[in-house]
């Protein structure tokens, strides 16, 4: 079953409350909010504004101009690659990872590897939807990431 956030985005009060709830779940100061392409961008920007942080775009490889660093990850039908600007932040930056949904966690784990390769401190991730039976949130917890999700749906 496909889980869709478009009805949430169409509801100004619901969308605003979802941003507030994500912000309430953040532990400590954050320098950057990293949104995973593309729906993660929707949540990363307003959360960053609320936290007084910058927005870091985690993009599909080849979409960013200039020098980048990238990380490969597996999909059920092949592989993909995400990238950030090589000079996006100073070593030690505190980064909150955000996306709309966590399922198997492949993209989110690749994002954490990429951010840590660039010397970021990544200890938190936030999602609107968790599909816990697919194990993605648990796989991030194994990596030392505190995971918060606004809702969880049984089944997939």
N, C-alpha and C positions, 0 to 999 in steps of 0.2 A: 504494500500500500504506500502510495506517495504521500508524504507529509508536506503541506504547503503553508507558507507564511503570508501569502498575498492578502488574505482577509484581515490578518492582524495589521498589515501595513496600511490598509484602507481605513482603519478605525483610528482616528487621531488619539482618542483617549487610551485605547488599548496599546497602541504603539508607544505612546509617551510613558505609560505605566510599565511596559516591558523594559524600556531604557532605565527607568528609575530602579526597577528590581535588579537589573544587571549591576548597576552602579552600587546598590546597597550590598551586593554580594562580594564586592572587591575588598581585598584585605591589604591595607597599607597603600602607600603612594605608588603610582605608576607613571613612568616616563612616556611610554608609547602604548597605544592600543593597536594591535596588529589584526587586521581584518583579512580573512581568507576570501579570495575571489570566488564569486562576485557578491553573493548575498551577505557575506560577512562584512563587506564595506558598509552596507546599509546600517548595521548596528554599531560598527566601530566608530564612525564619525560622531554621532551624538553622545556615545559613552565617553569618548575622548574629551569632548567639550565639557561634559559634566565633571570629569576628573581633572581638568586642566592639563591634559596630556596631548601629545601629538598623535597623528594617525599614520600607521605604517601599512602600506599595501603589500600583501602577499599575492603576487600575480602569477599567472601561467607564464612559463618560460617564453621569452621573445616579445613580451608586451611592454617591457620597461626600457627606456632609452639609457644609454650609458653603460658603465660597468656594473655587472650584477654577480651575485652568487646564487646558486640554485641547489635544489635537492630533488632527487627522484623518489617516486613512491609508486606502489603497485595499485592497480585497479583490478576489478574482477575480469576485465577484458583487455588488459595490457598494462602500460605504465604511463605516468605523466610526470610533470616536473613543475615545481613552483620556485619563484625567484624573488629576491629583494635587491635593491640597490646596494652595491658593495660598501658605500659610505653612508648608509641610511642612519646610523647611530653610533655613538661612542661605546666602546667595550664597557660592560657593566650596566647598560641601560636596563631598567625594569620594564618588562613587556607583558601585557595582558593579551592573550590570544582570544579572538572572538570569531564565531561563525554562527550561521543560523541553525545548524543541525549537526549532531554527532551520531554517526552510525557505527561503522566498523573502526573509525578513527585513523584510517590510513593517511588522509590528507593532513589531519591535525598533528599526527605524530611526525610527519615529514616537516611540517611547519615548525614544530618544537626543535627538531634536529637542525634545521636551517638557522633558526634564530640563535640556538646555542653555538653553532659553528661560527657565527658572527660575534660571539661573546656576549650575548644578551643573557640577562637573568630572567628565565621564564619559569614561573611557579604557579601560575593561575590561568585557567581557561574558562570562558563563559559561552554558553550556547542557549538558544531559545528552546530547542527541542533535543531531547536525548531518547535514543532507541536502545535502552539498556541491554536488551537481549542480544544485540550485535556486538557488545563488548568494547566499543570505542572509548567510552569514558573510563572504564576500568583499565584499559591499556595505557591511557594517559596518567592515571593515578600511579601505575607501576613506574612511570618515568618521573615521579615526584611532582606531578601537576595536581593542584587542587582544582577540581572540576565542579562548576555550578551550571545547572540548567533550570530554566523556568518551568518546563513541563517534561514529563517522561511518558511515553506511550508504550504499552505492552505490545508485543508482536512487532512485525515489520512488514 
